[in-house]
């Protein structure tokens, strides 16, 4: 699941489903409130974007800061 709105980056795993929240494209950056169960990666130090690369066998999600630092790199493979 890909979502935005909150001005942070977070990857969560909830009941076998992966969730990405990416709202660091602009606007004021939020601080994190309560850390949710299933939270695996959190980032709010700078702006950035997601690079998503898909093939027939896999999909790769990377969150990269505007300075080029890869904060998160996560892949799913086809069964």
Secondary structure, DSSP 4 states (H G I P E B T S, - for coil): -EE--SSSEEEEEETTEEEEEE-TTSSPPPPP-SPPTTEEEEE-SS-EEEEEEE-SSEEEEEEEETTS-EEEEEEEE--
